[in-house]
Amino acid sequence: MIDVAKARAETPGIEHQAFFYNSGAGLMPRPVLDALHEHLDLEARIGGYAAEEAAAPKLQATYESIARMLNCSTDEVAVVENATVAWCQAFYGLAQDMQPGDNVITVVAEYASNFIALLQTVKRRGIEIVVAPNDASGQVDVAALEALIDDRTKLIAVTHVPTSGGLVTPAAEVGKVARRHGAPYLLDACQSAGQMPLDVQELGCDFLSATGRKFLRGPRGTGFLYASKAIMERHEPPVLDLHSAEWVAPDRYEMAATARRYENWENYIAGKVGLGVAVDYALSLGLENIQERNRLLADDLRERLDMIPGVTVRDAGVDRCAIVSFSHDRYKPEEVMQRLADQGIAIGNSAPGSTRLDFEARHLPDLCRASVHYLNTEDEIAMLASAVAGL
Ligand SMILES: Cc1ncc(COP(=O)(O)O)c(C=O)c1O
């Protein structure tokens, strides 16, 4: 379904390496690079402000593309610097109203930066963090999560795909539970955006945060936040400026009615244009198609790695995605990364500090992280597995 040869021809970065580092930062395709270059050239020629004005239709198109991808309205989309800013704008806005004894329910796979924000809120506001347990497959037990909700639950915060492995949290099931109990639901879709469909109506989330640079193959320094119209009726971000709010009288400001309230005035205009192009690129291939091909490639890699003595695949959950995590009983991830890099193969790694609850619960060592994407070939998968076997 996906024209892999075309996708590869449009990706300069694959010329000199077999690339499996998409969970770090994906390789930008030519149309994204062209959009970036074009806008930077325009800025150089006519100045940043005039260039922004000239790019207004393209900037508007970025919101429309993200809204199309997420199945929401353009008014529910904010474009920000990265996934962390997106998540924090949502979370700290809610945290402003939290009282001692309130709780936030999260999952074992929660991402470090999010958990640090929760811990900071324990310190500042006396909230409790409640971690929903996993089921036998290693994904969150949704029934157990539901049982933890009480009248002090002020948020359910869930990471869709953890940074450190192929688990896919059953996010839509969590969404049903959140809706049933009227609890705000913040979904971190940083690692799932670009590798699978994300329909916020189906997911049932109030907020969804994501980054541009990973599986979406957009520019670094870009991210976005979905905030539902309903939640925006009662949510104010922790940081406002003269773009996200208007100073209407000496003693009064009015917050933007739309998700622009989560943005800042100054931002990376070329990146914002490029992000829209990246989203269009993914949509033109079809996120279902991307997911299907990535599953095949990742399962192929897992099967091959599983057969190598001394190598253990570590991905948990029922539905496993494009991130393949594994350990080697003799080599640390840094050594594996270096030796593969010497052979023109790029992979990443994960340390406990990225997903500490999961690492500690499963007694995991530091992990190698090979994240496939649709433009990888079956030959590259075989090459990676044979390079690992050859260590
Ligand atoms: C699950 C998850 N959430 C959030 C982030 C943070 O994304 P960003 O670096 O764009 O802020 C990452 C980054 O790796 C991630 O893996």
The ligand as a Gaussian input file, in Angstrom:
#p B3LYP/6-31G(d) Opt

LIG

0 1
 C        6.531000       9.419000      25.637000
 C        7.196000      10.749000      25.491000
 N        6.570000      11.846000      25.944000
 C        7.115000      13.068000      25.843000
 C        8.351000      13.242000      25.279000
 C        8.920000      14.620000      25.223000
 O        8.895000      15.106000      23.917000
 P        9.628000      16.457000      23.544000
 O       11.092000      16.146000      23.605000
 O        9.158000      16.803000      22.169000
 O        9.242000      17.473000      24.538000
 C        9.055000      12.139000      24.777000
 C       10.378000      12.307000      24.181000
 O       11.092000      11.389000      23.892000
 C        8.443000      10.860000      24.883000
 O        9.062000       9.760000      24.428000

